[in-house]
Amino acid sequence: MSANPATAYVRFNEVQKSYDGENLVVKNLNLDISEGEFVTMLGPSGSGKTTCLMMLAGFETATHGEIFLDSQPINNVAPHKRNIGMVFQNYALFPHMTIAENLAFPLHVRNMSKAEVEQRVNRALEMVELGGYQGRRPAQLSGGQQQRVAVARALVFEPKLVLMDEPLGALDKNLREQMQFEIKHIHESLGVTIVYVTHDQSEALTMSNRIAVFDDGVIQQLATPEELYERPGNAFVAQFIGENNKLLGIVEEVDGDTCVVRTEDGSIIRALPVNIPGKGGKTTLSLRPERVTVEPPEGSCPNVFEGQVKELIYLGDHIRTRVHVCGHDDFIVKMPNTASHKNLSVGSNVKVGWQAADCRALDAS
């Protein structure tokens, strides 16, 4: 799985990991990451993403397979000799040291001169907008400032690869969003390769060049944020990335780029066949709420159904509407906040419609 295998800077080759000798936490992982990429490993708890990061860092050992860094095998290379920057969720700053001493630590380990250490520390702090904080201690900084120091420390010795393990998990929502953009801008300005681990889909979509969606120790899909959201390859990815209407059914007919699906309540829906077993097979239909039109013009949609409004939630720029349709009470429609929708109310009967190309027929799992 690679954008360009010939130029892979990080490579996982048939990597497996088991802690008990029987159950595989990571199963036959093949993943290539190009130099300068920002790749996020995204998935629920226990999916194997953090284990992959720890194997790359050298804190865990692969049970099988080989990991390469800049074309060199690193399975038997000690963590401190891999020249990798690390940022953790808990910051891992030394509380008894000043901010300057925290940043200088990895430079002293590399036997840099006093003048170069001072220059690099100052430059790293300026990069995260903390110039002038050299003499403070971690306890004197806010959580967001501490996290910036942790990022600066990971970058201060100018590694080509930085690993980040849920680095924003301890921050509040606003600060987390601010730090997402700061890390993204640092990546863009430095061109460093970043491998990032999170379970937060919005974080992954905001920051990454590519996202590897993990489940049960396997990459379910590796793609750009736009492709993952717009063109999920299976039902797990469709459900995990963004909000999604899920309808179960049986494939009645397949005709080129369209298939006909009969849902559990007997509704007939035209959809795009993506990952189906063929006629007679079970499928999960995936439809994004913003792709659904309320009261579509006559003849504009191949799929039009009568529904009833169950809930209206005002969210400023759009109205999140829960509709009973096709036998489901939790069918979600995101409507733009325009005058044409002001007359809707709970209990209203309403028509909803969508294009076949926006409704993806995926595996039945």
C-alpha positions as YAML, in Angstrom:
chain: A
units: angstrom
residues:
- id: 1
  name: MET
  ca: [0.00, 0.00, 0.00]
- id: 2
  name: SER
  ca: [1.91, 3.01, -1.23]
- id: 3
  name: ALA
  ca: [1.73, 6.18, -3.26]
- id: 4
  name: ASN
  ca: [5.16, 5.39, -4.68]
- id: 5
  name: PRO
  ca: [6.86, 2.17, -3.47]
- id: 6
  name: ALA
  ca: [10.14, 3.08, -5.20]
- id: 7
  name: THR
  ca: [10.61, 6.11, -2.92]
- id: 8
  name: ALA
  ca: [9.26, 4.64, 0.33]
- id: 9
  name: TYR
  ca: [10.95, 6.26, 3.33]
- id: 10
  name: VAL
  ca: [9.13, 4.03, 5.83]
- id: 11
  name: ARG
  ca: [8.20, 0.49, 4.85]
- id: 12
  name: PHE
  ca: [6.34, -2.21, 6.75]
- id: 13
  name: ASN
  ca: [6.91, -5.50, 4.94]
- id: 14
  name: GLU
  ca: [4.66, -8.44, 5.96]
- id: 15
  name: VAL
  ca: [4.78, -7.25, 9.58]
- id: 16
  name: GLN
  ca: [2.92, -9.20, 12.25]
- id: 17
  name: LYS
  ca: [2.70, -8.70, 16.00]
- id: 18
  name: SER
  ca: [1.47, -11.10, 18.67]
- id: 19
  name: TYR
  ca: [1.83, -10.68, 22.41]
- id: 20
  name: ASP
  ca: [0.78, -14.21, 23.37]
- id: 21
  name: GLY
  ca: [2.04, -16.25, 20.40]
- id: 22
  name: GLU
  ca: [-1.50, -17.01, 19.24]
- id: 23
  name: ASN
  ca: [-3.54, -13.89, 18.59]
- id: 24
  name: LEU
  ca: [-2.23, -11.39, 16.04]
- id: 25
  name: VAL
  ca: [-2.66, -7.74, 17.01]
- id: 26
  name: VAL
  ca: [-1.19, -6.71, 13.64]
- id: 27
  name: LYS
  ca: [-1.73, -9.03, 10.66]
- id: 28
  name: ASN
  ca: [0.58, -9.06, 7.60]
- id: 29
  name: LEU
  ca: [0.98, -5.30, 7.43]
- id: 30
  name: ASN
  ca: [2.37, -3.92, 4.16]
- id: 31
  name: LEU
  ca: [2.61, -0.14, 4.17]
- id: 32
  name: ASP
  ca: [4.91, 2.31, 2.37]
- id: 33
  name: ILE
  ca: [5.21, 5.96, 3.42]
- id: 34
  name: SER
  ca: [7.02, 8.48, 1.23]
- id: 35
  name: GLU
  ca: [9.46, 11.05, 2.58]
- id: 36
  name: GLY
  ca: [7.66, 14.24, 3.61]
- id: 37
  name: GLU
  ca: [4.23, 12.61, 3.91]
- id: 38
  name: PHE
  ca: [1.82, 13.09, 6.81]
- id: 39
  name: VAL
  ca: [0.22, 9.66, 7.27]
- id: 40
  name: THR
  ca: [-2.32, 9.01, 10.01]
- id: 41
  name: MET
  ca: [-3.08, 5.58, 11.42]
- id: 42
  name: LEU
  ca: [-6.75, 5.83, 12.37]
- id: 43
  name: GLY
  ca: [-8.95, 3.28, 14.05]
- id: 44
  name: PRO
  ca: [-10.85, 2.25, 17.18]
- id: 45
  name: SER
  ca: [-9.13, 1.05, 20.36]
- id: 46
  name: GLY
  ca: [-7.48, -2.33, 19.87]
- id: 47
  name: SER
  ca: [-7.27, -2.02, 16.09]
- id: 48
  name: GLY
  ca: [-3.45, -2.28, 16.02]
- id: 49
  name: LYS
  ca: [-2.56, 1.30, 15.08]
- id: 50
  name: THR
  ca: [-0.58, 2.18, 18.23]
- id: 51
  name: THR
  ca: [1.24, -1.15, 18.14]
- id: 52
  name: CYS
  ca: [2.41, -0.31, 14.61]
- id: 53
  name: LEU
  ca: [3.72, 3.06, 15.81]
- id: 54
  name: MET
  ca: [5.50, 1.46, 18.76]
- id: 55
  name: MET
  ca: [7.18, -1.09, 16.45]
- id: 56
  name: LEU
  ca: [8.35, 1.75, 14.20]
- id: 57
  name: ALA
  ca: [9.70, 3.62, 17.24]
- id: 58
  name: GLY
  ca: [11.47, 0.48, 18.52]
- id: 59
  name: PHE
  ca: [9.50, 0.14, 21.76]
- id: 60
  name: GLU
  ca: [7.86, -3.06, 20.47]
- id: 61
  name: THR
  ca: [9.41, -5.81, 18.35]
- id: 62
  name: ALA
  ca: [7.73, -7.31, 15.28]
- id: 63
  name: THR
  ca: [6.88, -10.99, 15.66]
- id: 64
  name: HIS
  ca: [7.31, -11.47, 11.91]
- id: 65
  name: GLY
  ca: [8.33, -9.32, 8.95]
- id: 66
  name: GLU
  ca: [10.66, -6.35, 8.61]
- id: 67
  name: ILE
  ca: [10.41, -2.60, 9.08]
- id: 68
  name: PHE
  ca: [12.63, -0.35, 6.96]
- id: 69
  name: LEU
  ca: [13.59, 3.28, 7.51]
- id: 70
  name: ASP
  ca: [15.28, 5.06, 4.60]
- id: 71
  name: SER
  ca: [15.85, 1.63, 2.96]
- id: 72
  name: GLN
  ca: [17.62, 0.25, 6.07]
- id: 73
  name: PRO
  ca: [16.13, -2.61, 8.15]
- id: 74
  name: ILE
  ca: [15.58, -1.37, 11.73]
- id: 75
  name: ASN
  ca: [14.04, -4.34, 13.58]
- id: 76
  name: ASN
  ca: [17.26, -4.80, 15.56]
- id: 77
  name: VAL
  ca: [18.18, -1.11, 15.89]
- id: 78
  name: ALA
  ca: [17.78, 0.36, 19.38]
- id: 79
  name: PRO
  ca: [15.12, 3.11, 19.70]
- id: 80
  name: HIS
  ca: [17.64, 5.87, 20.51]
- id: 81
  name: LYS
  ca: [19.69, 5.01, 17.41]
- id: 82
  name: ARG
  ca: [16.76, 5.36, 14.98]
- id: 83
  name: ASN
  ca: [16.93, 9.18, 15.12]
- id: 84
  name: ILE
  ca: [13.13, 9.46, 15.35]
- id: 85
  name: GLY
  ca: [11.24, 12.27, 17.10]
- id: 86
  name: MET
  ca: [8.34, 11.22, 19.36]
- id: 87
  name: VAL
  ca: [5.36, 13.15, 20.75]
- id: 88
  name: PHE
  ca: [3.12, 11.44, 23.32]
- id: 89
  name: GLN
  ca: [-0.32, 12.28, 24.70]
- id: 90
  name: ASN
  ca: [1.07, 12.89, 28.21]
- id: 91
  name: TYR
  ca: [3.81, 15.25, 26.91]
- id: 92
  name: ALA
  ca: [6.58, 13.29, 28.75]
- id: 93
  name: LEU
  ca: [8.37, 16.50, 29.75]
- id: 94
  name: PHE
  ca: [10.88, 16.47, 32.61]
- id: 95
  name: PRO
  ca: [9.15, 18.49, 35.40]
- id: 96
  name: HIS
  ca: [12.38, 19.44, 37.20]
- id: 97
  name: MET
  ca: [13.94, 20.92, 34.04]
- id: 98
  name: THR
  ca: [13.28, 24.29, 32.43]
- id: 99
  name: ILE
  ca: [11.75, 24.38, 28.96]
- id: 100
  name: ALA
  ca: [15.19, 25.13, 27.48]
- id: 101
  name: GLU
  ca: [16.71, 22.18, 29.37]
- id: 102
  name: ASN
  ca: [13.91, 19.88, 28.17]
- id: 103
  name: LEU
  ca: [14.62, 20.82, 24.57]
- id: 104
  name: ALA
  ca: [18.37, 20.68, 25.03]
- id: 105
  name: PHE
  ca: [18.30, 17.13, 26.41]
- id: 106
  name: PRO
  ca: [18.17, 15.26, 23.05]
- id: 107
  name: LEU
  ca: [20.86, 17.63, 21.72]
- id: 108
  name: HIS
  ca: [23.25, 16.95, 24.63]
- id: 109
  name: VAL
  ca: [22.75, 13.22, 24.05]
- id: 110
  name: ARG
  ca: [24.02, 13.85, 20.51]
- id: 111
  name: ASN
  ca: [27.06, 15.74, 21.85]
- id: 112
  name: MET
  ca: [26.27, 19.05, 20.17]
- id: 113
  name: SER
  ca: [28.19, 22.18, 21.13]
- id: 114
  name: LYS
  ca: [26.75, 24.64, 23.65]
- id: 115
  name: ALA
  ca: [26.34, 27.32, 20.97]
- id: 116
  name: GLU
  ca: [24.51, 24.98, 18.59]
- id: 117
  name: VAL
  ca: [22.26, 23.70, 21.39]
- id: 118
  name: GLU
  ca: [21.24, 27.25, 22.30]
- id: 119
  name: GLN
  ca: [20.61, 28.16, 18.67]
- id: 120
  name: ARG
  ca: [18.47, 25.08, 18.00]
- id: 121
  name: VAL
  ca: [16.48, 25.45, 21.22]
- id: 122
  name: ASN
  ca: [15.65, 29.07, 20.44]
- id: 123
  name: ARG
  ca: [14.72, 28.24, 16.85]
- id: 124
  name: ALA
  ca: [12.46, 25.35, 17.90]
- id: 125
  name: LEU
  ca: [10.63, 27.51, 20.46]
- id: 126
  name: GLU
  ca: [10.11, 30.27, 17.91]
- id: 127
  name: MET
  ca: [8.65, 27.66, 15.54]
- id: 128
  name: VAL
  ca: [5.93, 26.77, 18.08]
- id: 129
  name: GLU
  ca: [5.47, 30.43, 19.11]
- id: 130
  name: LEU
  ca: [7.01, 30.03, 22.57]
- id: 131
  name: GLY
  ca: [10.03, 32.29, 22.22]
- id: 132
  name: GLY
  ca: [10.93, 33.75, 25.62]
- id: 133
  name: TYR
  ca: [9.66, 30.71, 27.59]
- id: 134
  name: GLN
  ca: [13.12, 29.13, 27.94]
- id: 135
  name: GLY
  ca: [13.38, 29.67, 31.71]
- id: 136
  name: ARG
  ca: [9.96, 28.39, 32.72]
- id: 137
  name: ARG
  ca: [9.18, 24.90, 33.97]
- id: 138
  name: PRO
  ca: [6.41, 22.65, 32.54]
- id: 139
  name: ALA
  ca: [4.14, 23.23, 35.56]
- id: 140
  name: GLN
  ca: [4.12, 26.96, 34.76]
- id: 141
  name: LEU
  ca: [2.65, 26.33, 31.28]
- id: 142
  name: SER
  ca: [-0.88, 25.52, 30.14]
- id: 143
  name: GLY
  ca: [-1.67, 22.13, 28.62]
- id: 144
  name: GLY
  ca: [-1.53, 23.55, 25.12]
- id: 145
  name: GLN
  ca: [1.83, 25.22, 25.78]
- id: 146
  name: GLN
  ca: [3.24, 21.99, 27.22]
- id: 147
  name: GLN
  ca: [2.12, 20.14, 24.11]
- id: 148
  name: ARG
  ca: [3.85, 22.73, 21.93]
- id: 149
  name: VAL
  ca: [7.04, 22.18, 23.93]
- id: 150
  name: ALA
  ca: [6.68, 18.42, 23.35]
- id: 151
  name: VAL
  ca: [6.36, 19.05, 19.60]
- id: 152
  name: ALA
  ca: [9.38, 21.39, 19.67]
- id: 153
  name: ARG
  ca: [11.46, 18.78, 21.54]
- id: 154
  name: ALA
  ca: [10.58, 16.15, 18.92]
- id: 155
  name: LEU
  ca: [11.76, 18.51, 16.15]
- id: 156
  name: VAL
  ca: [14.75, 20.20, 17.82]
- id: 157
  name: PHE
  ca: [17.35, 17.65, 16.66]
- id: 158
  name: GLU
  ca: [15.91, 17.85, 13.10]
- id: 159
  name: PRO
  ca: [14.85, 14.23, 12.61]
- id: 160
  name: LYS
  ca: [13.49, 13.21, 9.22]
- id: 161
  name: LEU
  ca: [10.72, 11.21, 10.89]
- id: 162
  name: VAL
  ca: [8.42, 12.24, 13.75]
- id: 163
  name: LEU
  ca: [5.93, 9.86, 15.39]
- id: 164
  name: MET
  ca: [2.91, 11.24, 17.25]
- id: 165
  name: ASP
  ca: [0.77, 9.02, 19.48]
- id: 166
  name: GLU
  ca: [-2.61, 10.64, 20.29]
- id: 167
  name: PRO
  ca: [-0.74, 13.90, 21.02]
- id: 168
  name: LEU
  ca: [-3.85, 16.09, 21.35]
- id: 169
  name: GLY
  ca: [-6.04, 13.70, 23.32]
- id: 170
  name: ALA
  ca: [-5.65, 15.55, 26.64]
- id: 171
  name: LEU
  ca: [-6.57, 18.99, 25.25]
- id: 172
  name: ASP
  ca: [-9.99, 20.64, 25.20]
- id: 173
  name: LYS
  ca: [-11.87, 20.89, 21.90]
- id: 174
  name: ASN
  ca: [-10.88, 24.43, 20.89]
- id: 175
  name: LEU
  ca: [-7.23, 23.98, 21.79]
- id: 176
  name: ARG
  ca: [-7.16, 20.61, 20.06]
- id: 177
  name: GLU
  ca: [-8.44, 22.15, 16.83]
- id: 178
  name: GLN
  ca: [-5.91, 25.00, 17.09]
- id: 179
  name: MET
  ca: [-3.04, 22.51, 17.61]
- id: 180
  name: GLN
  ca: [-4.19, 20.44, 14.62]
- id: 181
  name: PHE
  ca: [-3.60, 23.40, 12.33]
- id: 182
  name: GLU
  ca: [-0.32, 24.30, 14.04]
- id: 183
  name: ILE
  ca: [1.09, 20.79, 13.58]
- id: 184
  name: LYS
  ca: [-0.17, 20.75, 9.99]
- id: 185
  name: HIS
  ca: [1.57, 24.08, 9.27]
- id: 186
  name: ILE
  ca: [4.82, 22.93, 10.93]
- id: 187
  name: HIS
  ca: [4.74, 19.82, 8.75]
- id: 188
  name: GLU
  ca: [4.18, 21.87, 5.60]
- id: 189
  name: SER
  ca: [6.97, 24.32, 6.42]
- id: 190
  name: LEU
  ca: [9.60, 21.74, 7.46]
- id: 191
  name: GLY
  ca: [8.76, 18.90, 5.08]
- id: 192
  name: VAL
  ca: [9.38, 16.34, 7.83]
- id: 193
  name: THR
  ca: [7.74, 12.90, 7.56]
- id: 194
  name: ILE
  ca: [5.05, 12.45, 10.22]
- id: 195
  name: VAL
  ca: [3.30, 9.23, 11.24]
- id: 196
  name: TYR
  ca: [0.38, 10.10, 13.48]
- id: 197
  name: VAL
  ca: [-1.92, 7.85, 15.53]
- id: 198
  name: THR
  ca: [-5.44, 8.84, 16.57]
- id: 199
  name: HIS
  ca: [-8.96, 7.49, 16.97]
- id: 200
  name: ASP
  ca: [-10.38, 10.94, 16.13]
- id: 201
  name: GLN
  ca: [-11.59, 10.96, 12.52]
- id: 202
  name: SER
  ca: [-11.91, 14.75, 12.23]
- id: 203
  name: GLU
  ca: [-8.31, 15.12, 13.41]
- id: 204
  name: ALA
  ca: [-7.17, 12.65, 10.74]
- id: 205
  name: LEU
  ca: [-9.20, 14.33, 7.98]
- id: 206
  name: THR
  ca: [-7.86, 17.78, 8.91]
- id: 207
  name: MET
  ca: [-4.16, 16.99, 9.05]
- id: 208
  name: SER
  ca: [-3.22, 14.07, 6.82]
- id: 209
  name: ASN
  ca: [-1.96, 13.54, 3.29]
- id: 210
  name: ARG
  ca: [-3.14, 9.94, 3.56]
- id: 211
  name: ILE
  ca: [-5.03, 7.96, 6.19]
- id: 212
  name: ALA
  ca: [-4.69, 4.26, 6.95]
- id: 213
  name: VAL
  ca: [-7.94, 3.07, 8.54]
- id: 214
  name: PHE
  ca: [-7.25, 0.12, 10.87]
- id: 215
  name: ASP
  ca: [-9.62, -2.51, 12.18]
- id: 216
  name: ASP
  ca: [-8.75, -5.87, 13.74]
- id: 217
  name: GLY
  ca: [-5.05, -5.51, 12.93]
- id: 218
  name: VAL
  ca: [-5.62, -4.89, 9.23]
- id: 219
  name: ILE
  ca: [-5.63, -1.73, 7.11]
- id: 220
  name: GLN
  ca: [-9.17, -1.57, 5.76]
- id: 221
  name: GLN
  ca: [-8.41, 1.31, 3.38]
- id: 222
  name: LEU
  ca: [-5.46, 3.62, 2.70]
- id: 223
  name: ALA
  ca: [-6.34, 6.81, 0.87]
- id: 224
  name: THR
  ca: [-6.51, 10.60, 0.94]
- id: 225
  name: PRO
  ca: [-9.03, 12.18, 3.34]
- id: 226
  name: GLU
  ca: [-11.31, 13.14, 0.44]
- id: 227
  name: GLU
  ca: [-11.28, 9.65, -1.07]
- id: 228
  name: LEU
  ca: [-11.96, 7.95, 2.27]
- id: 229
  name: TYR
  ca: [-14.97, 10.15, 2.92]
- id: 230
  name: GLU
  ca: [-16.39, 10.30, -0.60]
- id: 231
  name: ARG
  ca: [-15.48, 6.76, -1.71]
- id: 232
  name: PRO
  ca: [-15.26, 4.38, 1.26]
- id: 233
  name: GLY
  ca: [-14.23, 0.91, 0.12]
- id: 234
  name: ASN
  ca: [-16.17, -1.11, 2.68]
- id: 235
  name: ALA
  ca: [-18.92, -0.80, 5.27]
- id: 236
  name: PHE
  ca: [-16.51, -0.40, 8.20]
- id: 237
  name: VAL
  ca: [-14.76, 2.60, 6.63]
- id: 238
  name: ALA
  ca: [-18.10, 4.16, 5.63]
- id: 239
  name: GLN
  ca: [-19.33, 3.94, 9.24]
- id: 240
  name: PHE
  ca: [-16.06, 4.98, 10.89]
- id: 241
  name: ILE
  ca: [-15.34, 8.03, 8.71]
- id: 242
  name: GLY
  ca: [-18.01, 10.72, 9.04]
- id: 243
  name: GLU
  ca: [-21.76, 10.39, 9.54]
- id: 244
  name: ASN
  ca: [-23.40, 7.79, 7.36]
- id: 245
  name: ASN
  ca: [-26.86, 6.36, 6.69]
- id: 246
  name: LYS
  ca: [-26.72, 2.57, 6.61]
- id: 247
  name: LEU
  ca: [-29.42, 0.49, 4.94]
- id: 248
  name: LEU
  ca: [-29.23, -3.30, 4.69]
- id: 249
  name: GLY
  ca: [-30.62, -5.18, 1.71]
- id: 250
  name: ILE
  ca: [-30.34, -7.84, -1.00]
- id: 251
  name: VAL
  ca: [-28.93, -7.17, -4.48]
- id: 252
  name: GLU
  ca: [-31.78, -7.81, -6.95]
- id: 253
  name: GLU
  ca: [-30.01, -6.76, -10.14]
- id: 254
  name: VAL
  ca: [-26.63, -5.50, -11.36]
- id: 255
  name: ASP
  ca: [-26.39, -3.45, -14.54]
- id: 256
  name: GLY
  ca: [-22.97, -1.88, -15.16]
- id: 257
  name: ASP
  ca: [-22.45, 1.04, -12.81]
- id: 258
  name: THR
  ca: [-25.85, 0.64, -11.14]
- id: 259
  name: CYS
  ca: [-27.40, -2.06, -9.00]
- id: 260
  name: VAL
  ca: [-30.91, -2.49, -7.64]
- id: 261
  name: VAL
  ca: [-31.23, -3.32, -3.93]
- id: 262
  name: ARG
  ca: [-34.31, -4.38, -1.99]
- id: 263
  name: THR
  ca: [-34.01, -3.19, 1.61]
- id: 264
  name: GLU
  ca: [-35.39, -4.95, 4.69]
- id: 265
  name: ASP
  ca: [-38.69, -3.03, 4.51]
- id: 266
  name: GLY
  ca: [-39.13, -3.82, 0.79]
- id: 267
  name: SER
  ca: [-37.97, -0.46, -0.59]
- id: 268
  name: ILE
  ca: [-36.25, -0.63, -3.99]
- id: 269
  name: ILE
  ca: [-33.09, 1.52, -4.18]
- id: 270
  name: ARG
  ca: [-30.74, 2.16, -7.07]
- id: 271
  name: ALA
  ca: [-27.11, 2.33, -5.96]
- id: 272
  name: LEU
  ca: [-23.48, 2.24, -7.08]
- id: 273
  name: PRO
  ca: [-22.06, -1.32, -6.81]
- id: 274
  name: VAL
  ca: [-18.69, -1.02, -5.05]
- id: 275
  name: ASN
  ca: [-18.10, -4.11, -2.94]
- id: 276
  name: ILE
  ca: [-20.92, -6.61, -3.44]
- id: 277
  name: PRO
  ca: [-21.04, -10.40, -4.01]
- id: 278
  name: GLY
  ca: [-23.40, -10.07, -7.00]
- id: 279
  name: LYS
  ca: [-27.07, -10.75, -7.58]
- id: 280
  name: GLY
  ca: [-28.78, -12.31, -4.56]
- id: 281
  name: GLY
  ca: [-26.03, -11.27, -2.17]
- id: 282
  name: LYS
  ca: [-26.42, -9.20, 0.99]
- id: 283
  name: THR
  ca: [-25.20, -5.62, 0.94]
- id: 284
  name: THR
  ca: [-24.91, -2.51, 3.12]
- id: 285
  name: LEU
  ca: [-25.93, 0.73, 1.44]
- id: 286
  name: SER
  ca: [-23.90, 3.76, 2.51]
- id: 287
  name: LEU
  ca: [-25.31, 7.27, 2.00]
- id: 288
  name: ARG
  ca: [-23.92, 10.52, 3.42]
- id: 289
  name: PRO
  ca: [-26.57, 12.77, 5.05]
- id: 290
  name: GLU
  ca: [-25.56, 15.83, 3.00]
- id: 291
  name: ARG
  ca: [-26.18, 13.92, -0.24]
- id: 292
  name: VAL
  ca: [-29.89, 13.60, 0.51]
- id: 293
  name: THR
  ca: [-32.27, 16.21, -0.94]
- id: 294
  name: VAL
  ca: [-35.50, 17.22, 0.78]
- id: 295
  name: GLU
  ca: [-38.46, 17.64, -1.59]
- id: 296
  name: PRO
  ca: [-36.39, 16.98, -4.73]
- id: 297
  name: PRO
  ca: [-37.76, 18.37, -8.03]
- id: 298
  name: GLU
  ca: [-39.85, 15.89, -10.03]
- id: 299
  name: GLY
  ca: [-37.61, 13.51, -12.00]
- id: 300
  name: SER
  ca: [-34.35, 14.80, -10.51]
- id: 301
  name: CYS
  ca: [-33.54, 11.68, -8.42]
- id: 302
  name: PRO
  ca: [-33.89, 7.97, -9.20]
- id: 303
  name: ASN
  ca: [-34.46, 7.31, -5.50]
- id: 304
  name: VAL
  ca: [-37.39, 9.21, -3.93]
- id: 305
  name: PHE
  ca: [-39.22, 8.08, -0.78]
- id: 306
  name: GLU
  ca: [-41.93, 9.36, 1.51]
- id: 307
  name: GLY
  ca: [-40.80, 10.00, 5.05]
- id: 308
  name: GLN
  ca: [-41.81, 11.64, 8.30]
- id: 309
  name: VAL
  ca: [-39.73, 14.13, 10.28]
- id: 310
  name: LYS
  ca: [-38.87, 12.76, 13.72]
- id: 311
  name: GLU
  ca: [-36.42, 15.39, 14.96]
- id: 312
  name: LEU
  ca: [-34.99, 18.75, 13.91]
- id: 313
  name: ILE
  ca: [-31.72, 20.04, 15.39]
- id: 314
  name: TYR
  ca: [-30.63, 23.57, 14.57]
- id: 315
  name: LEU
  ca: [-26.84, 23.74, 14.10]
- id: 316
  name: GLY
  ca: [-26.42, 27.21, 12.64]
- id: 317
  name: ASP
  ca: [-25.22, 26.62, 9.09]
- id: 318
  name: HIS
  ca: [-27.38, 23.51, 8.67]
- id: 319
  name: ILE
  ca: [-30.33, 21.69, 10.18]
- id: 320
  name: ARG
  ca: [-29.78, 18.07, 11.15]
- id: 321
  name: THR
  ca: [-33.03, 16.26, 10.46]
- id: 322
  name: ARG
  ca: [-33.91, 12.75, 11.58]
- id: 323
  name: VAL
  ca: [-36.48, 11.15, 9.30]
- id: 324
  name: HIS
  ca: [-38.40, 7.88, 9.36]
- id: 325
  name: VAL
  ca: [-37.85, 6.49, 5.86]
- id: 326
  name: CYS
  ca: [-37.31, 3.06, 4.28]
- id: 327
  name: GLY
  ca: [-38.26, 1.44, 7.57]
- id: 328
  name: HIS
  ca: [-35.63, 3.35, 9.58]
- id: 329
  name: ASP
  ca: [-36.26, 5.91, 12.33]
- id: 330
  name: ASP
  ca: [-32.67, 7.16, 12.37]
- id: 331
  name: PHE
  ca: [-32.18, 8.25, 8.75]
- id: 332
  name: ILE
  ca: [-30.25, 11.55, 8.90]
- id: 333
  name: VAL
  ca: [-30.51, 14.44, 6.43]
- id: 334
  name: LYS
  ca: [-28.28, 17.53, 6.66]
- id: 335
  name: MET
  ca: [-30.21, 20.45, 5.18]
- id: 336
  name: PRO
  ca: [-28.68, 23.87, 4.47]
- id: 337
  name: ASN
  ca: [-30.18, 26.56, 6.70]
- id: 338
  name: THR
  ca: [-32.27, 28.24, 4.00]
- id: 339
  name: ALA
  ca: [-35.75, 29.75, 3.89]
- id: 340
  name: SER
  ca: [-37.08, 26.84, 1.83]
- id: 341
  name: HIS
  ca: [-36.80, 24.52, 4.85]
- id: 342
  name: LYS
  ca: [-38.35, 26.81, 7.48]
- id: 343
  name: ASN
  ca: [-41.81, 25.23, 7.21]
- id: 344
  name: LEU
  ca: [-40.64, 21.77, 8.31]
- id: 345
  name: SER
  ca: [-41.63, 20.59, 11.76]
- id: 346
  name: VAL
  ca: [-41.59, 17.37, 13.76]
- id: 347
  name: GLY
  ca: [-44.33, 15.11, 12.41]
- id: 348
  name: SER
  ca: [-44.27, 16.68, 8.91]
- id: 349
  name: ASN
  ca: [-44.50, 14.33, 5.96]
- id: 350
  name: VAL
  ca: [-41.62, 14.92, 3.58]
- id: 351
  name: LYS
  ca: [-40.10, 13.46, 0.43]
- id: 352
  name: VAL
  ca: [-36.38, 12.69, 0.39]
- id: 353
  name: GLY
  ca: [-34.32, 11.72, -2.63]
- id: 354
  name: TRP
  ca: [-30.76, 10.95, -3.71]
- id: 355
  name: GLN
  ca: [-28.69, 9.96, -6.72]
- id: 356
  name: ALA
  ca: [-27.68, 6.34, -7.34]
- id: 357
  name: ALA
  ca: [-24.00, 7.36, -7.57]
- id: 358
  name: ASP
  ca: [-24.12, 8.80, -4.02]
- id: 359
  name: CYS
  ca: [-25.47, 5.56, -2.54]
- id: 360
  name: ARG
  ca: [-22.65, 3.01, -2.32]
- id: 361
  name: ALA
  ca: [-23.46, -0.72, -2.18]
- id: 362
  name: LEU
  ca: [-20.82, -2.24, 0.10]
- id: 363
  name: ASP
  ca: [-20.15, -5.50, 1.93]
- id: 364
  name: ALA
  ca: [-22.83, -6.82, 4.29]
- id: 365
  name: SER
  ca: [-20.68, -6.76, 7.47]
...
